[in-house]
């Protein structure tokens, strides 16, 4: 019997045609199927293609049968319960490139709409008025645009702003550099504050992470020049909605163009209804071309994976073939996870990476492990798709200095890998090893010694080392109905500090992490999501 793929949301015809053209694949179209009906049949299919309407909850995926692939025609996968899919060994893929130009062009549209009062002038004119003087606007030409986030969309916006004769300043909160070709044409700010002081127009294009949530608040908005414009077509919450409203109520900002919201649709319409705001109902990807592109990408992704050709766009498994590492496969895997963990706990922008090999691994061709570390570190923060061939080159293009060292001190292990990441604000180091040939483990975070299994939803905390901390952390998760699967910790008695590493059964909601951050003993709280270990299941 051939492969079966279920389609439950409306996809572009070009995408569905790709599914139907693949030999040995049967395609069933059940657009708009009810959750209870989907739950009853989903296990009969090898793969499912969705957009945003279908909700693949833990309940729907509770008995997945032979399902092994989910393809989302779009970027966000908020409508898929990733931990449940991962636990059942189901690969979840998205289509991150198809929306790039669509979101970029909407960003430019918002800049024009706010600068020239397009929406308000249109509404006034349609109401029978002729208020030319009221809607006097400003040119984009000659203005300085500050772009936070220089990934695919941010880079595309930069190129178009240059075509509008604008001055462009870029800042990326994750990496210190930018692709070399773009760096020839724009200025890279050394600090966020430097960008804010000069930006007549501010636009954000970062993913939503603990690092970027609320990155633009009242202080940052007031740092902008008077009369500045603020644009957000990325993710709600990157700019504090409460603080934006407060500053808009003064005469400091001219206006804002907003396409995304912390809660969608927004229940509190204070920002949406503000007279200085041009508000849209999350239209960034809502162009016919974008929907066609993401459908094509998603359908290519799922058939190529199910047919055993290639894995692309996976959000819950590493985008690297560890089998190609041969005998170093488990070390490549632990390297990839160390990189992802470092990226998850790092504040500030990456500048330098030092990978040190000790013990038996120092005698092996460890370059493949270094490449895995780079891919884990950068896979979600650079605009160029990473693979084992280009990872080293891409890292250098973004200004990341990389060095490899060997050491005789394996800290009591047969082999040890240490990754030191240095940034403009702080540095972090993570040690890892492999027990008995195929059990990767983290053995230290910032010299807090521990033994941690690097998979699943992890919460890493840095806190005071005092009585009651572990109990209160456990009670916090218990109060919110979140089960702790395992816990390990390291401590430094001389400084009375400790690092807790907890593995959870579910993704911790943002309010739970904020609850933890508010504890008087807590210094920092990070959430890192890692896929199931490949080596242990091999």
DRENDRENLO-238415 format. One record per residue: x, z, y of N, C-alpha, C, O in turn; residue in one letter. Coordinates in steps of 0.02 Angstrom, whole numbers, plus 50000, padded with zeros to 5 digits. Each point is the difference from the previous one (the first is absolute). Example, Ala and Ser with C-alpha at 12.3 -4.5 7.8 and 13.67 -1.06 7.14 Angstrom:
% residues 2
506605039049716499555000050059500455000050060500525003349999A;499304993150054500425000350059499615003750055500255000850055S;
This chain:
% residues 538
500425000049940499585000050060500445000050063500515003550001X;499304992650050500394999550061499905006050045499655004849983X;500654994850075499955005350050499354999450039499744994550010X;499995011350011499395000050039500135003550067500295005450003X;499484991350052500075002850066499315000550032499614995249997X;500255010550033499365001350033500104999750076500475002950026X;499094993650008500014999750073499365003250026499454997849984X;500625007650057499415003750021499884999850076499505002750024X;500944994150013499894998950072500084992650014500304996349961X;499425001550094500044992950018500714998250020500275002650048X;500024992849914500674997450014499944992750024499514996649985X;501005001250051500024993050021500014995549938500295001749949X;499384992650057499954995449944500694997949974500104999149940X;500395000350106500674998049979500315005249953500384998249955X;499465008250057500275005249956499674999949932500355000449949X;498994999150050499644999749936500224994049960500045000349938X;500114994150096500224994049965500665001249963500114997149946X;500325007150083500635001649967499885003749934500324998649950X;499205006150051499835003749939499734995349947500195000349942X;499354995450079499664995649951500474994549973499884997449946X;500635000950092500464994749979500525002549950500334996049967X;499755010650028500515002849955499774999449928499475002649982X;500924994049975499824999349929499925006849966500415004550011X;499094996149949499915006149960499695005850038499995005649974X;499744993250086499695005350038499264998550011499824994550022X;499765010449962499284999550012499835004150062500205005850004X;499444991350043499845003450063499265001450003499594995549991X;500235010850023499305002050010499905002150072500375004250025X;499144992950008499835001750069499415004750000499454998249979X;500655008050045499465004850005500035003450069500105006150005X;499834989950046500055002550069499425004750015499424998449986X;500745007450041499495004950019499765004449943499495003350006X;500874996749938499805004149943499985007450019500435002350038X;499095001449936499935007250014500545003949964500234998149946X;499995007550084500545004049969499865002049928500464999749959X;498935002450026499865002149931500034994349951500205000949942X;499614993150081500054994149956500724997849992500214997949946X;500185002650108500714998249997500375004749952500424997849960X;499425008650044500335004849956499874998449927500435000949957X;498974996650028499814998549931500364994049970500094999649940X;500134995650104500294993849973500734999050017500324995549973X;499965008650072500674998650025500534999949944500494996350004X;499405007849945500485000449945500034993849957500444999449957X;499094995950053500004993849961500464994750030500104994749970X;500195006850088500414995050036500735002150003500175005950002X;500264989050000500725001150007500195001250073500485003550015X;499134993550031500155000850070499374999550042499494997449978X;500555005250084499444999750046500264998350069500505002850022X;499164992650013500174998150068499465002750047499414999149989X;500815004350064499535003150047500244998750072500564997950012X;498985003550035500195000550070499895007250021500295004649971X;499294996650079499925006950025499335003149978499935006150003X;499594989849976499345002749984500005003949935499715005449996X;500624992149953500025003449935500425006350005500574999950025X;499165005749951500355006450000500205001849929499575001749959X;501074997850026500245001749933500215007450001500585001750006X;498925002549988500095007250003500275002649933500054996349951X;500125010150048500225003149938499464999549947500154999149941X;499225001550080499454999649952499944993049970499924999249940X;500124995750103499954993049976500574998449953499914996249952X;500685006750061500594998549959500115005149944500524999949967X;499005004450022500095005449951500074997549929500325003349959X;499394991050025500064997149933500184992650007499574995749991X;501075002950026500194993250020500094995049944500114994150012X;499855008349926500064995349944500644996150003500545002950001X;499424990449999500604995949999500234997850070500464996050006X;499225006750046500184998150068500735001950015500205005749988X;500184989550037500705001450016500224997250067500595000550017X;498954996650021500204997350065499425000150049499444997949983X;500695004450078499524999850055500334996350057500555001850022X;499124993050004500284996250056499535000850059499404998449996X;500875003950060499615001050061500174994550049500584999250020X;498924996850000500114994750049500015003050069499505000150036X;501085002449983500095003550064500585004849994500335000449949X;499795003350105500585004550002499825007049973500325002449953X;499185000850077499835006849982499715000549930499634995649978X;500535009849988499715001349933499645006850000500005003549950X;499714998350108499655006350006499395000349954499775005549983X;499974988849997499414999949956500185000049926499574998949958X;501065002550027500225000649930500305006949991500425002250039X;499365001349909500295006649985500674998749965500034999149939X;500515000950101500664998349974500255004849945500254997649949X;499685009050060500245004449946499664998749933500335000049948X;499004998850054499654998749937500224993449970500124999649939X;499944995350102500244993549975500695000749970500144997449946X;500305006150089500695000849977500035003949935500374998349954X;499225007050043499995004149940499804996049938500225001449945X;499354993650066499774995849944500454993949990499854995649959X;500705004050079500464994449991499754993550030500214994649978X;499345005850071499724994050032500404998350062500085004350044X;500184989749960500374997850059499514998250056499524996349989X;500605006450070499594998450059500434995850048500535002150021X;499214991949995500364995450043499614998650064499384999749998X;500974999450057499664997950062500294993450024500444997149967X;499325000650090500244993750029500205001350072499614998650045X;501005004049966500185002450067500164994550050500005001350060X;500144992649918500224994950046499444995950031500074997450055X;499375002049910499484995450021499675001850066499744995650034X;500285010849985499685002250063500464999950060499785001450056X;500854997149934500505000950052499824996350065499965003150053X;499934990549943499874996150060499335001750030499925000250061X;499595001249896499335001750024500025006450043499725000150054X;500625005049921500065006350038500434999150062499855002850053X;500674993249940500434998550057499614996750056500055002050058X;499564992949925499624996450052499475004450032499864999450059X;499835005049901499515004550029500345004850050499715001750051X;500895000449932500385004350046500104996550067499915002950053X;500294990749944500094996250062499344999350037499975000350061X;499494998749900499344999550031499805006350036499714999750054X;500455006049917499845006450032500415000950064499765002650050X;500884995349948500415000550060499684995950057499955002450057X;499844991549927499694995850050499335002850023499845000050060X;499765002449892499335002550016500035005950047499615000450048X;500865004249939500055006050043500314998150068499775002350052X;500754993649947500344998150062499544996250048500055000750061X;499504995249910499584995750041499265002049999499574996350024X;500285009549948499315002750000499504995149968499444999450023X;500774997149926499604994549973499325002449974499494996950015X;500515008549946499365002349970499525002450055499414998249999X;500845005850048499565002750052499754994450046499425000150020X;501024995249998499804994550043499484995649967499534997750033X;500545001249902499514996049963499325003550000499494996850013X;500515009849973499375003749998499675000050069499394999350005X;501015001450048499735000050067499694993350018499454999650028X;500914995149956499764993350016499354998449962499544997150028X;500445004849908499404998849959499405004150026499434998249988X;500725007250047499475004150029499764997150067499605003150034X;500664991149985499774996750060500405001650062499794998350055X;500795005049938500405002050058500584995150010500184996249955X;500115004050104500584995950017500495004650037499995000450062X;500455003249897500405005450028500754998449994500375003749969X;499834990850061500694997849995500505005350024500515001249967X;499355002050089500475004850028500075006249956500535003049996X;498934998849971500015006049957500474999349941500285004949976X;499804988950001500394998949939500674996850012500234995949960X;500085005850095500684997750014500475002749946500015006049986X;500374989649982500425002149944500744999350014500214999450057X;500185000949889500734999550004500264994949949499694999049948X;500874997950068500324995349953500375003949945500215005750009X;499864991049934500465002549949500714997950017500475003849988X;499614990250040500664997550018500365005050046499725002450049X;500904998949934500415004650041499935007249981500405004150022X;499094997649938499905007049980500485001749942500224995649963X;499915010850030500415002549944499545002849947499615004650013X;500424992649927499605002549945500455004149954500544997849980X;499235008150003500355004249953499664999749932499405001649994X;500974996449955499724999249933500295005349954500605000049987X;498985004549989500215005149953499854997649930499424999049982X;501095000049978499924997249932500174992650000499634996050028X;500945002349942500234993150002500004996949930500474996549980X;498995004949983499914996849936499714993050009500134996750051X;499495000949900499744993250002499584998850063500114995250036X;499405009349976499544998950056500355001250066499934996150047X;500445009449958500355001550063500484994550020500054998350059X;500304998949892500474994550014499634993850023500224996550045X;499205002149924499604994250020499735000950071499984995250039X;499815010949978499765001350068500574999050050499904997150054X;500705005249929500574999250045500134992750017500114998350058X;499874997449892500124992950011499484997050047500174995950043X;499215006049950499474997250043500045002850070499844996550048X;500375009849959500085002850067500564996450037499964999050061X;500564999149903500544996250032499734993350026500214997750053X;499344999349909499714993650021499565000850062499884995250037X;499885010949975499605001550060500455002050059499755002450051X;500904996749941500495001850052499995007550015500075002250057X;499845001749890500025007250007500685002749979500354996849960X;499845008850067500605003549977499805004449940499495003450004X;500904996649943499825003649939500515005349984500604998749995X;499155007549997500415005549976499715002349933499395001149996X;501034999549954499765002149935500295006649978500565001850019X;499065001849942500245006349971499685000849932499394999449993X;501015001949957499735001249934500135007249979500585002250003X;498915001549978500105007149984500345001249934500165005749983X;499974988949977500295000949934500724997749995500425003449970X;499744990850059500684997449995500274998850070499644998250046X;501025002849961500314999750066500064992850026500044999050060X;499994996249895500114993150020499384995749992499455002649990X;500654990950013499464995249994500314993649973500614999150006X;498984996649964500264993749973500424996450054499804999750058X;500774997749922500494997450047499724994650045500154999850060X;499444995749913499734994550040499575002650057500054997650056X;499545007549930499575002950052500415003850052499844999950059X;500705003449918500405004050046500354995950053500225002750051X;499824990749939500314995750051499544999250061500244998150053X;499125003249938499514998450052499665006050031499704999550054X;500345006349914499675005950027500505005750005500534999849969X;499315005250071500425005850006499765005449954499395001349996X;501065001949969499815005549954500145006650035500575001550019X;498915002549991500085006550032500345004949952499875000049940X;500565004050088500345005049959499545005949984500075003249948X;499464998150096499525005549990499304997650018499924995250037X;499585008349937499324998450017499885001250075499644996250032X;500665009049994499915001750070500254994450046499704998650051X;500854998349929500284994450039499504994350004499904997150053X;499785001449891499504994749999499405001850044499774995950040X;499995010249952499395002050036500084999750076499544998250036X;501055003649988500115000250072499954993150033499894999550060X;500204995249900500024993350029499404995649981499924994650028X;499675007749924499484995649972499374999750044499645004950005X;500254989450027499364998950035499434999249950499435001750015X;500744995849926499514999449946500325003049937500564998249982X;499085006349986500255003249939499564997849942499385000550003X;500934997049943499624998249941500355002849938500624999849995X;498995002849958500295003249941499864995849938499464997349991X;501055002249965499934995949939500395003249943500404996749967X;499475009750021500315003649944499485001549947499405000150015X;500825001149923499535002749952499815007250018500355003150039X;499114999449932499815006950012500365004449949499864999649940X;500595004650084500365004749958500015006850035499775000650057X;500505004449909500085006550033500434999350062499915003650049X;500574991849949500454999050056499664996850060500175001650057X;499354993949931499704996350055499325002750022499754998050052X;499955006649910499355002850019500085003750067500385004850004X;499254993050046500045003250065500664999050037500175004050044X;500204990749938500654998950032499924998950075500465001350039X;498954996249982499854999250071499465005050019499414999149983X;500795006150053499535005150023500005000350077500224995350033X;499545010249993499945000650073500674999350035500054996550050X;500465006949924500664999750032500254992850003500264997850051X;499674998549893500254993249997499604995450047500284995750033X;499065005249969499584995950042500165001150074499994995250040X;500165010949978500175001550070500714997850018500174999650059X;500234998949890500674997350013499984992750019500454997450033X;499024999149947499924993050017499944999250076499775004650034X;500454989749995499914998950072499265000250019499574998349960X;500295003850100499315000150024499714993049998500324995150020X;499055004549956499684993549995500134996449935499834994149992X;500485009349960500164996949935499374998949959499485003050011X;500594992549940499464998549952500235001949931500594999249983X;498965003549976500165002149932499584996049950499404999250009X;500934998249939499674996049949500125003149931500565001949984X;498914998649976500085002149930499584995649955499385000749997X;500954994949967499674995949949500335001249932499974995849956X;500345010150036500375001649939499595004649955499694997849952X;500325008750064499635004949961499765005550048500375002250044X;499015000049946499745005550040500405006349988500165001649943X;499995002150110500365006349993500734999550019500325005150012X;499964988849991500694999350024500035002250073500475003450021X;499034994550017499905002650068499465005349997499454998649975X;500685007350050499505005350000499404997950042500064998950060X;499365000649908499404997850036499805005150053499804998050055X;500255008349929499825005350048500454999650062499765000350056X;500904999149933500464999750056499924993650040500075000050061X;499774994549905499914993750036499405000450047500034997850057X;499425005249919499415000850043500185004450060499804998550057X;500565006949931500185004650054500414996450054499885001050060X;500604994949919500424996550049499624994350033500114998550059X;499444998249905499594994850030499545002850054499824996450047X;500015009949947499565003250050500375001250066499695001750051X;500974997549949500385000350062500114992850024499754995349970X;500625004050083500154993250023500684997649976500274995250027X;500015008249922500684998149977499994993549960500444995950009X;499075003249947499964993949959499474995350029499475002150022X;500694991549976499524995050023499454999049948499414999250018X;500785000949918499504998849948500314999949932500615001049992X;498974997849958500234999849930499594994949961499414998950014X;500924998049937499674995649954500075002949930500555000649974X;498895001249995500015003749937499594996449946499424998350011X;500905000549932499664996749944499935004449939499644998349953X;500715007550047500015004349941499885007350021500135001950057X;499605002049896499785006850017500175004849943500084998049943X;499995008350075500175005149950499485000149945500175000649941X;499194998950078499464999549951499614993650015499824998850058X;500074997249891499654993750010499384999449956500045001049940X;499384997450090499904999550073500055006850033499855005149968X;500364995250095500105006450033499345003850011499514997150022X;500505009349962499415004250013499995002350073499485000450032X;501125001349994500075001950070500154993650039500534996949991X;499025001150053500074993750036500295000950071499944995550041X;500365010249972500275001350067500504994750020499994997550056X;500465000749897500514994950015499684993150004500144996250046X;499425002249906499694993449998499614998650064500034994450026X;499615010549998499554999050058500355001150067499684999450052X;500965002249947500355001250063500024993650041500154994749973X;499715005750092499974993950042500664996350006500014994150017X;500555009249969500654996750004500234997049933500554997349995X;499035003249954500204997949933499644993749979499384999650004X;501004995549973499724994249965500045001749926500545000149971X;498885001149998499985002549931499724994749953499504996750016X;500825002449928499784995249949499915003649933500325005249989X;499254992349967499865003349936500494997849944499784997249950X;500865004150059500524998549952499984992749978499844998449942X;500334997250105499964992849988500684996949987500054993849995X;500485010249999500674997349992500064994749946500334994850011X;499375006449932500054995249944499394995449996499954996049954X;499605004650094499374996349996500064993050030499684998550051X;500724997449918500034992950017499934996249934500225002449948X;499494991850056499904996149938500674998549967500055000149938X;500464998450103500654998449971500315006049965500294999449946X;499645006550085500285006049969499655001649934500335001749951X;499014997750049499645001549938500174995049946500045001749941X;500074992050078500224995049951500705001849974500134999849940X;500325002050105500695001549980500045006049954500354999949950X;499305005550068500045006049958499674998849932500235002849950X;499254993250049499684998449936500484996049956500075001449940X;500264993750090500484996049962500575004449974500194999549942X;500085004850102500555004349979499795004849944500375000849951X;499055002350057499775004849950499894996649932500175002849948X;499544991350053499854996549937500644997549967500075000249939X;500414997450102500654998249971500335006149969500274999749945X;499705006050090500325006049976499735002149932500395001649954X;498954998550039499725002649938500104995349941500135002349944X;499814991250067500114995449943500734999849980500154999649940X;500315000750109500714999949983500195006349961500414999749954X;499305006050065500165006249964499704999949930500355001449951X;499024996950043499675000049934500314994849954500015001049939X;500224993550090500314994749959500745001649984500334996249964X;499925009450062500685002249984500544996450038500585000049978X;499244996850079500514996350037500365004250052500625000150002X;499015003450041500315003650055499545005450026499394999349998X;500905006250026499625005450032500155000050074500575000950021X;498904998050019500075000150073499475004450031499455000749973X;500715002350084499505003750038499775006549969499495002750020X;500874999849930499795006249967500125006050047500535000750029X;498965003649977500065005850043500095006549961500145005250029X;499794994549906500065006249961500524999549944500045004549958X;500354990250041500574999549953500584997150039499904996450049X;500715005049930500574997450037500034992449997499854997049948X;500345000050107500064992750003500704997949977500354996450034X;499855006049908500664998649974499975000149924499675004249971X;500684991149998500014999649927500585004249975500574997749998X;499295008649983500535004449978500334997749935500575001849986X;499064994149975500294997649937500634995950013500454999849959X;499574996850099500574995850017500635004150011500554997350002X;499375009350006500585004350012500365001849936500525003350001X;499214994649941500325001349936500075007449986499515003850006X;501104998349976500115007049982499915004750060499905006049991X;500144991250069499925004150061499275000450022499855002550055X;499694995149903499294999950018499755006850025499695000250053X;500425005349911499735006550025500335002250065499685003450040X;500954994649971500325001850064499744995750057499945002350057X;499904991349928499694995850051499325002950019499794999850058X;499865002849892499345002950013500055006350042499625000950047X;500855003549935500065006150040500264998450070499825003450048X;500594991449958500234997850065499434997750044499985001750059X;499574994349913499424997550037499575005850024499754999950057X;500165005149902499585005750018500345004650050499675002950044X;500994997749951500365003950050499924996650068499895003450051X;500174990049950499914996350063499325001150030499935001350060X;499554998349899499315001050024499905007250024499655001150049X;500655003749916499935007050019500345001350067499735003550043X;500874993749966500355000850064499594997150057499945003050053X;499774991049935499594996950052499405004450017499775000150057X;499975003549893499425004150011500125006450038499555002650032X;501074999949967500145006450034500404999050064500145004850037X;500054989049977500444998750058499614999750065499494996650004X;500755006950046499754999350068500524996050039500605001149992X;499174994450050500474995950038500164993649965499714998449948X;500764997850080500164993449975500645000049959500495003250018X;499514993149928500574999649955500574996150032499894994950032X;500725007749958500594996550026500534998849947500324994850000X;499765010149955500564999549953499785002849932499645004949996X;500604991849952499835002149932500655000449959500394995349997X;499715010549972500595001049958499765001949930499655005049990X;500544990949961499815001349930500635001949962500484996249997X;499515009849974500595002649965499855000649926499495002949980X;500964994349978499925000249928500535004549970500594999550017X;499205005049939500465004749969499895000249925499454999049976X;501095002449987499955000349927500054993249968500324995550028X;499375003649914500074993849962499754993950038500294994649993X;499195006250048499724994350036500504997050049499954994150018X;500535009950005500504997650047500444994649970500344996450036X;499675003249897500404994949966499604993749984500284995249974X;499085004850043499564994449984499904995550062500175002050055X;499554992049935499854995650057499375002350037499464997449990X;500635007650053499435003750028499664996550059499535002750029X;500694991449989499704996450057499254999349991499625000450049X;500154998549889499284999149987499625006450019499424999650021X;500895006249973499685006350018499965000550076499485002050027X;501054996150008499995000150073499444995550027499655001850047X;500284992349923499474995450020499325003149990499554999250041X;500365004349904499375003549986499865005350052499435000950022X;501095002849998499935005150052499754996750065499545002550032X;500774992049987499824996550062499274997749997499645000650049X;500154996649894499324997649994499505005750005499484999350032X;500675006449937499565005750005499965002750071499475002350022X;501094997450013500045002750068499644995650051499675002650045X;500384990849947499774995550052499374996149983499744996550043X;500005004049895499494995449977499375000150043499644994950002X;500215010550032499385000350039500124999850075499525000650039X;501104998649982500135000650072500354994050031500104999950061X;500074995049900500304994050029499524994249989499595000149955X;500474994950088499524994449998500164995049945499564996349978X;501065003549999500204995049950499845002749930500195005649984X;499474990449974499885002249930500675001149965500434995750001X;499645010149968500645001749968500004998249926499495000549966X;501094997350010500114999049929500735001549985500395000750047X;499804999849889500705001849985500514995150027500595001850007X;499214992150009500474995050025500145001150074500574999450022X;498915002350017500095000250073500055007050030500125000750060X;499795004549899499945006850027500615002050042499925002750055X;500684996149919500605002050037500064996250066500175002950051X;499684990649947500054996050060499495002150053500165000550059X;499225000849919499475002150046500185006650033499905000950060X;500365003849900500205006550027500524999250056499965003350051X;500524992349938500524999050050499724996550061500215001450056X;499314994049934499684996650057499655004950046499964999150060X;499785006349909499655005050039500475005550027499785005250024X;500854993449971500495004650030500155006249959500305004750025X;499504995349911500135005849957500704999549970500144995349962X;500295009350055500685000149972499975003149931499735005449990X;500564991149961499965002349930500705000849972500424995550009X;499715010049958500645001049967499895003349932499535003849990X;500914994649964499985002949932500655003849988500544997950019X;499395007849948500595004149985499965002549928499474999949969X;501105002350006500015003249934500305006950009500385001350046X;499455003149908500245006950002500115002549930499694997749952X;500745007150042500135003149935499535005849987499975002649944X;499664999550106499575005949994499284997849987499644998050046X;500145002249891499324998249981499555006249997499454999649974X;500785005950053499605006250005499745002349932499445002449995X;500994996849953499825002549934499614995149958499855001449942X;499974992750085499634995049963500474994749974500564999250024X;499204997049926500404994549974500114994850055500554997350008X;498925001350029500034995550057499555002550056499505003549987X;500674994850074499605002250057500014994750054500514996750011X;498925002550023499954995450057499785004150061499515003749997X;500864995650057499815003450063499894994850054500414995650011X;499025004950022499844995550055499975004150064499605004750007X;500834993650040500005003150066499754994950051500294994650007X;499165007050027499724995650051500105003350068499785005750011X;500544990850034500135002750067499594996050051499984993849997X;499695009850048499594996750050500165002350070500485003750011X;499124994150036500145001850070499765007150016500205002850051X;499395000249906499755006750012500255005149949500115005850017X;499994992049922500185004749947500284996249940499994993949998X;500265009949954500274997249938499695003749941499835005950004X;500114990649940499755003049938500404997549942500244994350000X;499835009949949500344998049939499575001949939499675005250000X;500344990549950499635001249938500464998349942500324994749998X;499715009949953500384998949939499524998249943499435002349999X;500824993649955499614998549940500454999049941500594998550007X;499125002249934500364998849938499514997549947499404999450014X;500854999149927499594997949944500185004249939500584999949978X;498945003749996500125004249941499894996049936499514996349994X;500945004449958499934997149933499864992550002499664997449956X;500604999250095499974992750001499384997050030500014994250021X;499425009549982499404996950027499515004950031499394999049997X;500865006450032499575004850036500265000950071500385004650013X;499434991050034500235000650069499735006350033499415001749992X;501025001850045499795006050035500355000650067500584998050008X;499065004850041500315002050064500295006949989499665004549975X;500974996550045500335006549987500155003850064500195005949997X;499724991050061500095003750063499734995950058500054993950001X;499655009650046499794997050064500325004150055499855006050007X;500584990950032500355003550054500355006449975499985005250033X;500334994249909500365005649969499565005849980500245005549988X;499114993350008499545004749967499984997849927499704994849984X;500615008949971500064997949931499355001349962499705005350006X;500094989749956499375000449963500024994849944500494996349993X;498995003349969499924994649951499294997450006499525003449983X;500414990450043499344997250014499924993349966500444995750002X;498975003549967499834993649970499734995450056499485001650030X;500864992949985499824996050058499454994949987500144994049993X;499255008350003499434995549991499375003450026499975006150007X;499524989850008499365002650021499985002050073500444998250039X;499045005549979499925002350069500375006650009499815005149972X;500724994650068500435005850011499935002650071499954996150047X;500045010449959500025003150066500655004050004500125004549960X;500304993750089500645003350010499955004150063499834997450053X;500325009149942499975004350059500685003350012500365001649953X;499804999350110500585004050020499725006050038499634999250049X;500545006749928499675006050026500465006149996500544999849971X;499225005750059500365006349995499975002549928499504999149965X;501045004150014500025003049933499825007350006500435004350015X;498934997249973499775006950006499435001149951499694995249977X;500155011050007499465001549953499334997250023499845000150059X;499774997249894499324997850013499934992650017499454997450002X;501124999250009499964992950020499704995849944499544996150012X;500735004649927499764995949945499265001449986499614995449988X;500205010950016499305001749988499544997050052499464997549983X;500745002750081499574997450053499964992449996499474997150015X;501084999649966499984992749992499524998249943499594995450006X;500465008349939499554998849944499275001150018499564996249980X;500315009150058499315001550022499734994650046499404998549999X;501044998750043499784994750046499754994049961499474997250016X;500915000649934499784994349960499385001849959499544996049992X;500455010149982499425002249960499375000250041499464998249976X;500595004050087499435000450045499694993150010499394999450010X;501034995449988499754993250010499874996449934499874994049999X;500165009749945499844997049936500534995349973499844995449962X;500785005650058500554995649977500435003849950500255005450015X;499834991749926500385003349947500744998450005500194994250010X;500235010949983500724999149999500214999149928499935004549959X;500354989550025500204998549931500655003549982500085002449944X;500384997850104500645003449987500325001850067499814997350052X;500685007249945500345002150061500715001949984500145003149948X;500314995250097500695002249995500245001650071499704997750048X;500825006149958500255001550067500745001849998500275002049948X;500044997350110500695002250009500025004550060499574999650044X;500935004749960500045004750056500725001050023500474999049961X;499605002950102500655001750028499945007250026499725001250053X;500555003449908499915007150016500355001950066499785004550035X;500774991949980500385001750061499614998450063500085003450051X;499494991549947499614998150059499265001849993499604998850045X;500225004049897499315001849986499524994150008499475000550031X;500744993849939499604993950001499874997849929500385001649954X;499084994850036499874997149934499654993350007499724998450052X;500314997849895499684993449996499565000049938500245000949944X;499114998050066499524999649944499854992749986499924996050046X;500045002449890499804993349979499425000749951500095002449944X;499324995450078499405000749959499744993249979499984995350039X;499845004249897499684993949975499255001449994499805004949969X;499794990850062499285001150003499634995149955500254994649984X;499145007349996499584995649960499654994750041499774995049973X;500175006250093499654995350044500394999250065500445004050016X;499394990850022500304998950066499775005650047499405001150006X;501065002450027499795005450046499724997150064500344996050033X;499055005849986499724997550064500415002450059500345005049996X;499624991350059500395001550060499855007050026500455003450025X;498914998949969499835006550028500325005749960500145005450027X;499994993449908500335005049959500735000750020500275005550006X;500064988750006500695000250022500065003350068500485003750013X;499044995050031500005003150066499905007649994500295003950038X;499294998149915499895007149987500665003449981500175005450024X;500214991249932500655002749979500485000350059500365004950009X;499654989850031500474999850057499865005650050500445002050038X;498955000449963499815005350047500205007049977499925004850039X;500334995949901500215006649975500615002450040500454996050014X;499585010450003500565002550040500684999549966500514999750034X;499505000149900500634999649964500224992849987500564998849977X;499014996350039500134993149981500374996350056499815000550059X;500724996049923500394996050049499814992649996499884996950052X;500105000449888499824992949993499644998949934500135003449950X;499414991850051499614998249941499994992449994499844996550049X;500335000949893500014992849989499614998249936500015003849951X;499644990650051499674997449941500344993449980500064995550041X;500165004149896500324994049975499654998049935499915004249956X;499894989550039499664997649940500474995449961500234995050027X;499915006749911500444996149957499634997749937499585003749975X;500584990450000499664997449940500235003749937500495003650002X;499164995449942500215003149937500694997649980500194994350013X;500195010049955500664998249977499974994749946499615000449953X;500814994550055500044994649951500435002149941499814998849943X;500765004450070500485001649948499715004649947500134999049940X;499475005950080499745004949952499464997049956499875002449945X;499804992250080499484996849960500264994249959499644997049961X;501025001450049500294994249967500135001649926500254995749964X;
